Amino acid sequence: MSDPFQHQARSLEAPATRHFGVTPSDGTDLPVRPRVLYCVSAGTAVLRDAEGADLPYELEAGDILPVSAVRVLATGTTALLYGWL
């Protein structure tokens, strides 16, 4: 399939072109920092940011978090998440 936009820079408002399942871990960062996180099933997501701050988010299925998290911690995370790039 051709992509007529392949030679144009993507803005942060552009749609994602890749996605991956997030495996929460207390000791390992995400393999790649997502543009946003998408909540597949409701629960809590404990996210670590680039400065090392950990905060819990209460999420409903379908919520989109515009956070480029470094890590999703296993301790306290009950939500199922996808990362969008």
DAPE-V912533 format. One record per residue. N is the residue number from 1. RES is the residue in three letters. PSI is psi in radians with two decimals (NA if undefined). Layout:
# DAPE-V912533
n=N res=RES psi=PSI
n=N res=RES psi=PSI
This chain:
# DAPE-V912533
n=1 res=MET psi=2.37
n=2 res=SER psi=2.66
n=3 res=ASP psi=1.79
n=4 res=PRO psi=-0.16
n=5 res=PHE psi=0.17
n=6 res=GLN psi=-0.42
n=7 res=HIS psi=0.18
n=8 res=GLN psi=2.52
n=9 res=ALA psi=2.47
n=10 res=ARG psi=2.32
n=11 res=SER psi=2.94
n=12 res=LEU psi=-0.29
n=13 res=GLU psi=-0.13
n=14 res=ALA psi=2.69
n=15 res=PRO psi=2.70
n=16 res=ALA psi=2.64
n=17 res=THR psi=-0.21
n=18 res=ARG psi=2.80
n=19 res=HIS psi=2.80
n=20 res=PHE psi=2.64
n=21 res=GLY psi=2.43
n=22 res=VAL psi=2.22
n=23 res=THR psi=1.88
n=24 res=PRO psi=2.50
n=25 res=SER psi=2.40
n=26 res=ASP psi=-0.30
n=27 res=GLY psi=-0.07
n=28 res=THR psi=2.31
n=29 res=ASP psi=2.84
n=30 res=LEU psi=2.60
n=31 res=PRO psi=-0.48
n=32 res=VAL psi=2.47
n=33 res=ARG psi=2.14
n=34 res=PRO psi=2.75
n=35 res=ARG psi=-0.80
n=36 res=VAL psi=2.90
n=37 res=LEU psi=2.40
n=38 res=TYR psi=2.29
n=39 res=CYS psi=2.04
n=40 res=VAL psi=-0.77
n=41 res=SER psi=2.50
n=42 res=ALA psi=2.64
n=43 res=GLY psi=-2.80
n=44 res=THR psi=2.45
n=45 res=ALA psi=2.15
n=46 res=VAL psi=1.98
n=47 res=LEU psi=2.52
n=48 res=ARG psi=2.30
n=49 res=ASP psi=-3.12
n=50 res=ALA psi=-0.37
n=51 res=GLU psi=-0.03
n=52 res=GLY psi=0.15
n=53 res=ALA psi=2.31
n=54 res=ASP psi=2.24
n=55 res=LEU psi=2.45
n=56 res=PRO psi=2.52
n=57 res=TYR psi=2.26
n=58 res=GLU psi=2.13
n=59 res=LEU psi=2.63
n=60 res=GLU psi=2.70
n=61 res=ALA psi=2.32
n=62 res=GLY psi=-0.18
n=63 res=ASP psi=2.53
n=64 res=ILE psi=2.16
n=65 res=LEU psi=2.00
n=66 res=PRO psi=1.04
n=67 res=VAL psi=2.23
n=68 res=SER psi=1.29
n=69 res=ALA psi=2.56
n=70 res=VAL psi=-0.63
n=71 res=ARG psi=2.57
n=72 res=VAL psi=2.00
n=73 res=LEU psi=2.48
n=74 res=ALA psi=-0.70
n=75 res=THR psi=2.02
n=76 res=GLY psi=-0.25
n=77 res=THR psi=2.17
n=78 res=THR psi=-0.24
n=79 res=ALA psi=2.63
n=80 res=LEU psi=2.21
n=81 res=LEU psi=2.62
n=82 res=TYR psi=2.52
n=83 res=GLY psi=2.41
n=84 res=TRP psi=2.36
n=85 res=LEU psi=NA
